[in-house]
Amino acid sequence: MRDLTRFDSPKQLMAYLGLVPSEHSSGSTTRRGGITKTGNGHVRRVLTEAAQTYSHPARESRSLVGRLDGLPQEVRNIAWKAQVRLCGRFRRLIARGKNRKSVVTAIARELCAFMWAIACARLPEKA
């Protein structure tokens, strides 16, 4: 996939990837359906597989700490915020009795938004 900063908002990125609900509207009636599944199916599948991992509690493992070395603090903060928020959201949605596939899709949507935020973060220029 190309540069994520070409999208003006995370909603545009989600729509591009087909992670938004379809809509059938007539007059004042609005009915939402399943996701549109437009765009890159491979990226959508990878995002949904990544969203499955948020069923586990948020933590920093040794391998994760090793991957974070050398990254700007701003990116690390966004990544940790995403991990805590998405793990909590996954647990809350499951506890409410939501369908697991719907929960995974919702988490993939939000993960997509965090990816957009990291891509748009102002990183210090390397000298």
C-alpha positions as CSV (number, residue, x, y, z in Angstrom):
1,M,0.0,0.0,0.0
2,R,1.1,3.5,-0.7
3,D,1.7,6.4,1.7
4,L,-1.2,6.7,4.2
5,T,-0.8,10.4,4.5
6,R,-2.5,10.8,1.1
7,F,-5.8,10.4,3.0
8,D,-7.3,13.5,4.7
9,S,-8.8,11.5,7.5
10,P,-8.8,8.0,8.9
11,K,-12.4,7.6,7.7
12,Q,-11.2,7.9,4.1
13,L,-8.6,5.2,4.7
14,M,-11.2,2.9,6.3
15,A,-13.5,3.5,3.3
16,Y,-10.7,2.8,0.9
17,L,-10.0,-0.5,2.6
18,G,-13.7,-1.5,2.7
19,L,-14.0,-1.5,6.5
20,V,-17.0,0.7,6.6
21,P,-20.6,-0.5,6.7
22,S,-22.7,-0.5,3.6
23,E,-25.8,1.6,3.7
24,H,-29.2,1.3,2.1
25,S,-31.1,4.6,2.5
26,S,-34.6,5.7,1.3
27,G,-36.1,8.9,2.6
28,S,-35.7,9.2,6.3
29,T,-34.9,5.4,6.7
30,T,-31.2,4.4,7.0
31,R,-30.2,0.8,7.1
32,R,-26.6,-0.3,7.6
33,G,-25.4,-3.6,6.4
34,G,-22.1,-5.5,6.5
35,I,-18.8,-4.0,5.5
36,T,-18.4,-3.0,1.9
37,K,-15.3,-5.1,1.1
38,T,-14.1,-2.7,-1.5
39,G,-10.4,-1.9,-1.9
40,N,-7.4,-4.1,-1.1
41,G,-8.6,-7.5,0.3
42,H,-5.2,-8.5,1.4
43,V,-4.7,-5.4,3.6
44,R,-8.2,-5.9,5.0
45,R,-7.4,-9.5,5.9
46,V,-4.1,-8.6,7.5
47,L,-5.8,-5.9,9.6
48,T,-8.5,-8.3,10.8
49,E,-5.9,-10.9,11.7
50,A,-3.9,-8.3,13.6
51,A,-7.1,-7.3,15.4
52,Q,-7.5,-10.8,16.7
53,T,-4.4,-10.3,18.9
54,Y,-6.2,-7.6,20.9
55,S,-8.2,-10.3,22.6
56,H,-5.1,-10.7,24.9
57,P,-4.2,-8.1,27.6
58,A,-2.0,-5.2,26.7
59,R,1.6,-5.6,27.6
60,E,5.1,-4.9,26.4
61,S,6.9,-8.2,25.7
62,R,10.7,-8.4,25.2
63,S,10.3,-8.8,21.5
64,L,8.0,-5.8,21.3
65,V,10.5,-3.6,23.4
66,G,13.2,-4.7,21.0
67,R,11.2,-3.5,18.0
68,L,10.4,-0.2,19.6
69,D,14.1,0.7,20.1
70,G,15.0,3.6,17.9
71,L,11.5,4.8,17.2
72,P,10.5,8.4,18.1
73,Q,8.7,8.8,21.5
74,E,5.7,10.2,19.8
75,V,5.2,7.0,17.7
76,R,5.8,4.8,20.8
77,N,3.2,6.8,22.7
78,I,0.6,6.4,19.9
79,A,1.4,2.6,19.7
80,W,1.0,2.1,23.5
81,K,-2.3,4.1,23.5
82,A,-3.6,2.0,20.7
83,Q,-2.7,-1.3,22.4
84,V,-4.3,-0.3,25.7
85,R,-7.4,1.1,24.0
86,L,-8.0,-1.7,21.6
87,C,-7.5,-4.5,24.2
88,G,-10.0,-2.8,26.5
89,R,-12.5,-2.2,23.6
90,F,-12.2,-5.8,22.5
91,R,-13.0,-7.0,26.0
92,R,-15.9,-4.6,26.5
93,L,-17.6,-5.5,23.2
94,I,-17.3,-9.2,23.8
95,A,-18.6,-8.7,27.4
96,R,-21.7,-7.0,25.9
97,G,-22.4,-10.1,23.9
98,K,-21.4,-8.8,20.5
99,N,-20.5,-11.3,17.7
100,R,-16.8,-12.0,17.7
101,K,-16.5,-11.3,13.9
102,S,-18.2,-7.9,14.3
103,V,-15.8,-7.1,17.2
104,V,-12.8,-8.0,15.2
105,T,-14.0,-5.8,12.3
106,A,-14.6,-2.9,14.7
107,I,-11.1,-3.3,16.2
108,A,-9.6,-3.5,12.7
109,R,-11.3,-0.2,11.8
110,E,-9.9,1.5,14.9
111,L,-6.4,-0.1,14.3
112,C,-6.6,1.4,10.8
113,A,-7.2,4.9,12.4
114,F,-4.2,4.5,14.7
115,M,-2.0,3.5,11.8
116,W,-3.1,6.6,10.0
117,A,-2.2,8.7,13.1
118,I,1.3,7.2,13.3
119,A,1.8,7.8,9.6
120,C,0.7,11.4,10.0
121,A,2.7,12.0,13.2
122,R,5.3,14.7,12.7
123,L,8.5,12.9,12.9
124,P,11.9,14.6,13.5
125,E,13.9,14.9,10.3
126,K,17.0,12.7,10.2
127,A,20.1,14.7,9.7
